[in-house]
Amino acid sequence: MAKIRYQFNTKSLSYERVKMSLKDRMLQLFSFLGTGLVFAALGVLVAYNTIDSPREKALEREVDQLRFEYDILNQRLSTMSTVLGDLQDRDDDIYRVVFEAEPIPDEVRMAGFGGVNRYKKYRSLENSELVSETMKKADVLSKQLVVQSKSYDELYEMIKKKTAMLSAIPAIQPVNNKDLKRMASGFGYRTDPIYKTTKFHAGMDFSAPVGTEIYATGDGTVVRADADASGYGNHVRIQHGYGYLTLYGHMSRIKVRRGQKVKRGDVIGYVGNTGKSVGPHLHYEVHKNDKPINPVNFYYNDLSPEDYARMIELSGTENQAFD
């Protein structure tokens, strides 16, 4: 039953029944519905902005997880950068020092990261600073790894050249210790055995029985193997490269030929008494850049410290040369 409404009439001083037209009733209904819709909209708006939906909650968890993984990635990049820095220090301060190479300048290792801001495109992201910092670390690390990789390629080539050089430099005695009778004469001014005058002796004389094996003291190429040089008799000359040449004189027999490649320790001939010689021995010379140098400085590969000290003592004794 519809609710009956009354209104007080001030003129008649009595309550009179209120009669509402259809239009009034419709306006009242629409007013009520409009107010309800407004409050409903406000309620939805408040709920939308204050209460997360399941999807939003899932997205928030995903964002938190990605932020956590970015932090871990940054930590790993920092660790890798520290390790790479240690490799760079070893490269500059140890490896390149050993191979007598200049260290890589910092501007080369860090080239390409100045000037234009290459991370501008990340500014629109919600976590732009985190993303930009991570990308910057990754770019710097990538560049440094490329430079370090090239450096190691260079070091590898240096090692190969250094290995070849170390193999070429004369580093052993040309006659085995067990075959030596004595070291007849050293490098320096000695008495000529024939003319009895003091003259410069450009090598070392090793007294040994005829037929004793003579060894190449370093890798190289035979440039002479003949008896055509005055005073040396049957002799061999080996070009080692890097400015080094060795000469082996007074052989009884030559075992190599001109142009032949030899390795350190190869037998190239046998001790003899040919040429200007007063007894079976090997005359041995070392030349660097066409100048004779003391061979005693090149026996470090096969002499003990005691033997080496004894060799230096004997080579310094002023006596008569054998040639």
Beta strands, then each sheet from edge to edge (+ up, - down):
strand 1: 6-9
strand 2: 14-17
strand 3: 182-185
strand 4: 188-191
strand 5: 198-201
strand 6: 204-207
strand 7: 213-215
strand 8: 220-226
strand 9: 234-241
strand 10: 244-254
strand 11: 261-262
strand 12: 267-271
strand 13: 281-288
strand 14: 291-293
sheet 1: 1+ 2-
sheet 2: 3+ 6- 13+ 10- 9+ 8- 11+
sheet 3: 3+ 6- 13+ 14-
sheet 4: 3+ 6- 13+ 10- 12+ 7-
sheet 5: 4+ 5-
end
